[in-house]
């Protein structure tokens, strides 16, 4: 049930060229900004869009797409399940009929299809809603029904297109936890497309980051979050990412300025600074921090229980300060400040 895909698509300004390998039982998250090509990739895998080049193979032998060999299996003949952002249940069918629909189109007897649908509705916790029409479901209930519909036939491949983004915050927490549970018991390959790093980190075994149609980073969720390789990824996980050149315990940044680090390195590196590690002062402080930089406050945004401050200067970083500290310092956009960071709080790794 593994997936191997090399996908090339050229549509207008989009030039997508992505290679994916997903093992049996593995969840791969494709993370990226709007317009990166994530949904286009998913449409190719689903058979909804013909690729301009490449090959899609399931389980090592079942070829779904091969542009060079002029092979293309239509969407309805692909053994896959798909969950869309807006669930897309058939409004004229009951929940049970929706879940059973795919089985019926593949020739499964009505009674058997309804029995299988009922089992999956029980698994996702909405067995009592089987006779309802989708219009009478909440967002969370509808997405549970969509997941049951996708998984009922034990598909070789499960495609999830922003499955949680249409839900409110409280429902998203619940459905995310339930989805993680069901994915853990699924034997096939799963591809999750999302722009939300929390969904990617919570649900995936591996993450592939796509920007401008290309894979710019791949790895485990922990590795990607700890060692971002682009500014987009760094900002997603709340880091300031600064490229530079290391010589011992000093890094000279490509944009000017220097950063002291605790771990000695040499050559091209990334420096990563977490906002909670940065302290702000109105005047140059005395004391032990080896990194003390003048900066200007560009913007301030509430961020949970803190205020996230974007700083510009020779070392541009983000800083999280409490609302009380923000008020006591009298900070406002344009204010001149000093930023300090302990060398031990700065991560450094090779580019």
QUIJOBEL-V33468 format. One line per field, one symbol per residue. ss: DSSP state (H for helix, E for strand, - for the rest). burial: 1 if it has 9 or more other C-alpha atoms within 8 Angstrom, else 0. Layout:
# QUIJOBEL-V33468
ss: ???
burial: ???
This chain:
# QUIJOBEL-V33468
ss: --EEEEEEEEE--EEEEEEEEE----EEEEE------HHHHHHHHH------EEEEEE---EEEEE----EE--HHH--EEEE----------EHHHHHHHHHHH----HHHHHHHHHHHHHH---HHH---EHHH--HHHHHHHHHHHHH-----EEEEE-------HHHHHHHHHHHHHHHH----EEEEEE--HHHHHHH--EEEEEE--EEEEEE-HHHHHH----HHHHHH--EEEEEEEEEEEEEEE----EEEEEEEEEEEEEEEEEHHH-EEE---------EEEEEEEEEEEEE--EEEEEEEE----EEEEEHHHHHHH------EEEEEE-HHHEEEEE-
burial: 111111111100011111000111111111110001110011110111001111111111001111100011100001011111101000001111111111110001000011011111110101100101110010011111111111110011111111110010001100110111001000011111111010111011111111111111111110111001101011100011111111111111100001111001110111111110111110000000111111111111000001111111111111111110010000101001111111101111100
